[in-house]
């Protein structure tokens, strides 16, 4: 994904069937709680882009409905797009 628009837009990720999502990467020391995404629609979550986030290697920690704990999603297990 082209990161040239990243400073002006937030990133939207589509992950079906989860109740919470957090971004993971070197930018936040792989913390599962420091960069929580906001739900903006059915199966859609918004990441407020910050300098240092490498979208090419971004991972997400997701909490599924009805399950204890969570799981990590690595690319290409999710779809990214820019919020319009």
HELIX and SHEET records of a PDB file:
HELIX    1   1 UNK A   26  UNK A   28  5                                   3    
HELIX    2   2 UNK A   55  UNK A   57  5                                   3    
SHEET    1   A 4 UNK A  38  UNK A  41  0                                        
SHEET    2   A 4 UNK A  44  UNK A  47 -1                                        
SHEET    3   A 4 UNK A  11  UNK A  14 -1                                        
SHEET    4   A 4 UNK A  79  UNK A  82 -1                                        
SHEET    1   B 3 UNK A  18  UNK A  24  0                                        
SHEET    2   B 3 UNK A  59  UNK A  64 -1                                        
SHEET    3   B 3 UNK A  71  UNK A  73 -1                                        
END                                                                             
